[in-house]
Amino acid sequence: MTSKWHRLIGFILFLSLSDMAYAQQNCEWRAEGPLGPAWYQPGGWGACNNDTQQPASPKPRWASRWGAVAIDNRTGDAGTITNQSSAHDANRIALQRCGSRGCEIQLTYHNQCAAIAWGTKVYNASTAATIEEASNRALLLCEKDANDCKIVYSECSLAERIQ
């Protein structure tokens, strides 16, 4: 009976040693690797066996982006800006680009799209996830008060991935 156990133990020992020999042929031992001491594939982060765990990839981080539209209702002058890091900057630049003293901020938006529909003496602005949605909404609002509405502005200020 002891010889059976010796053979079984010897076989198990042989299998574990052959696994280690395979790992040593394709991997290298690092006392201080990205996941601590273990066998690692040369030139990469991948572990050579399933005993080590891969680090979780960091979750993406997003930064808001702002847009604004300034319009002078008396003259029809307009100024627009997109992809600014703050509402304050977007509003300030839109007013500067509008150029006349009568300009006022008509729309400030972030992480979405905007559209302005203009008809005879009437305009309406709308925001949505896409330009198509924002344009359709702006046209519907404009057409309640005018017949000749057209999209005169459409743009997006979408969040930007920073990590």
C-alpha positions as CSV (number, residue, x, y, z in Angstrom):
1,M,0.0,0.0,0.0
2,T,2.8,2.4,0.7
3,S,4.2,2.0,-2.8
4,K,0.9,3.1,-4.2
5,W,1.0,6.2,-2.1
6,H,4.6,6.9,-3.0
7,R,3.8,6.6,-6.7
8,L,0.7,8.9,-6.3
9,I,2.7,11.5,-4.3
10,G,5.5,11.2,-6.9
11,F,3.1,11.7,-9.8
12,I,1.5,14.8,-8.1
13,L,5.0,16.2,-7.4
14,F,6.0,15.5,-11.0
15,L,3.0,17.5,-12.3
16,S,3.6,20.4,-10.0
17,L,7.3,20.5,-11.0
18,S,6.5,20.3,-14.7
19,D,4.1,23.3,-14.3
20,M,6.8,25.2,-12.6
21,A,9.3,24.3,-15.3
22,Y,6.8,25.5,-17.9
23,A,6.3,28.7,-16.1
24,Q,10.0,29.3,-15.7
25,Q,10.5,28.7,-19.5
26,N,7.9,31.3,-20.5
27,C,7.9,33.6,-17.5
28,E,10.2,35.3,-15.1
29,W,10.0,35.6,-11.3
30,R,9.8,39.1,-9.9
31,A,10.0,39.7,-6.2
32,E,8.5,43.2,-6.8
33,G,6.1,43.2,-9.7
34,P,3.0,45.3,-10.3
35,L,1.0,42.7,-8.4
36,G,3.7,41.7,-5.9
37,P,5.9,38.6,-6.1
38,A,4.9,36.2,-8.9
39,W,5.7,34.9,-12.3
40,Y,5.3,37.5,-15.0
41,Q,5.5,37.4,-18.8
42,P,8.6,39.2,-20.0
43,G,7.9,42.6,-21.3
44,G,4.3,42.7,-20.1
45,W,1.9,43.0,-17.2
46,G,0.2,39.7,-17.9
47,A,0.5,37.0,-15.2
48,C,1.8,33.6,-16.3
49,N,-0.6,31.7,-14.2
50,N,-4.0,32.2,-12.8
51,D,-2.8,32.7,-9.2
52,T,-2.3,36.4,-9.7
53,Q,-5.0,39.0,-10.4
54,Q,-4.8,41.7,-13.0
55,P,-5.2,45.2,-11.7
56,A,-8.6,46.8,-12.5
57,S,-8.3,49.5,-15.2
58,P,-9.2,52.9,-13.9
59,K,-12.7,54.2,-14.5
60,P,-12.9,56.9,-17.1
61,R,-13.1,60.5,-15.9
62,W,-15.0,63.1,-17.9
63,A,-14.8,66.9,-17.9
64,S,-17.9,69.0,-18.7
65,R,-17.8,71.2,-21.7
66,W,-20.0,74.3,-22.1
67,G,-21.4,76.2,-24.9
68,A,-23.3,79.5,-25.1
69,V,-25.3,81.7,-27.5
70,A,-25.6,85.5,-27.2
71,I,-28.1,87.4,-29.4
72,D,-28.9,91.1,-29.8
73,N,-32.7,91.0,-30.3
74,R,-32.7,94.5,-31.9
75,T,-30.0,94.0,-34.5
76,G,-29.9,90.2,-34.9
77,D,-26.2,90.1,-34.1
78,A,-25.1,86.8,-32.5
79,G,-22.1,85.2,-30.9
80,T,-21.5,81.6,-30.1
81,I,-18.9,79.4,-28.5
82,T,-18.5,75.7,-27.7
83,N,-16.3,73.4,-25.7
84,Q,-15.4,75.7,-22.8
85,S,-14.5,74.4,-19.4
86,S,-17.1,76.6,-17.5
87,A,-20.4,78.3,-18.0
88,H,-18.8,81.6,-17.1
89,D,-16.1,81.3,-19.8
90,A,-18.7,80.2,-22.4
91,N,-21.0,83.2,-21.6
92,R,-18.2,85.7,-21.6
93,I,-16.8,84.6,-24.9
94,A,-20.2,84.4,-26.6
95,L,-20.9,88.0,-25.5
96,Q,-17.6,89.1,-26.8
97,R,-18.2,87.4,-30.2
98,C,-21.7,88.9,-30.4
99,G,-20.1,92.4,-30.6
100,S,-22.9,94.8,-29.9
101,R,-24.0,96.3,-26.6
102,G,-27.5,94.9,-26.8
103,C,-26.3,91.3,-26.8
104,E,-27.7,89.0,-24.1
105,I,-27.1,85.4,-23.3
106,Q,-30.0,83.4,-24.8
107,L,-28.7,79.9,-24.2
108,T,-26.0,78.2,-22.0
109,Y,-25.7,74.5,-22.3
110,H,-23.2,71.7,-21.3
111,N,-22.6,68.1,-22.2
112,Q,-25.2,68.2,-25.0
113,C,-26.1,69.8,-28.3
114,A,-28.0,73.0,-29.0
115,A,-29.9,74.4,-32.0
116,I,-31.6,77.7,-32.8
117,A,-34.5,78.0,-35.2
118,W,-35.1,81.5,-36.7
119,G,-38.3,82.7,-38.3
120,T,-39.8,86.1,-39.1
121,K,-39.0,88.1,-35.9
122,V,-39.0,84.9,-33.9
123,Y,-36.4,82.5,-32.8
124,N,-36.3,79.6,-30.4
125,A,-33.5,77.6,-28.9
126,S,-33.4,74.0,-27.7
127,T,-31.0,71.5,-26.3
128,A,-30.9,67.7,-26.5
129,A,-28.5,64.7,-26.7
130,T,-28.1,65.1,-30.5
131,I,-28.1,67.9,-33.0
132,E,-31.1,66.3,-34.8
133,E,-33.1,66.2,-31.6
134,A,-32.2,69.8,-30.6
135,S,-33.0,71.0,-34.2
136,N,-36.4,69.3,-34.3
137,R,-37.4,70.7,-30.9
138,A,-36.2,74.2,-31.9
139,L,-38.2,74.1,-35.2
140,L,-41.4,72.9,-33.4
141,L,-41.2,75.7,-30.9
142,C,-40.4,78.3,-33.6
143,E,-43.2,77.1,-35.9
144,K,-45.8,77.9,-33.2
145,D,-45.2,81.6,-33.9
146,A,-43.8,81.7,-37.4
147,N,-44.1,79.8,-40.8
148,D,-40.7,80.3,-42.2
149,C,-38.5,78.8,-39.5
150,K,-35.0,77.6,-40.3
151,I,-32.2,76.2,-38.2
152,V,-29.5,78.9,-38.1
153,Y,-27.3,77.4,-35.5
154,S,-26.5,73.9,-34.3
155,E,-23.5,72.7,-32.3
156,C,-22.5,70.3,-29.5
157,S,-20.4,70.8,-26.4
158,L,-19.9,67.2,-25.3
159,A,-18.1,66.0,-22.2
160,E,-14.4,65.3,-22.8
161,R,-12.7,62.2,-21.5
162,I,-9.7,63.2,-19.5
163,Q,-8.6,59.8,-18.2
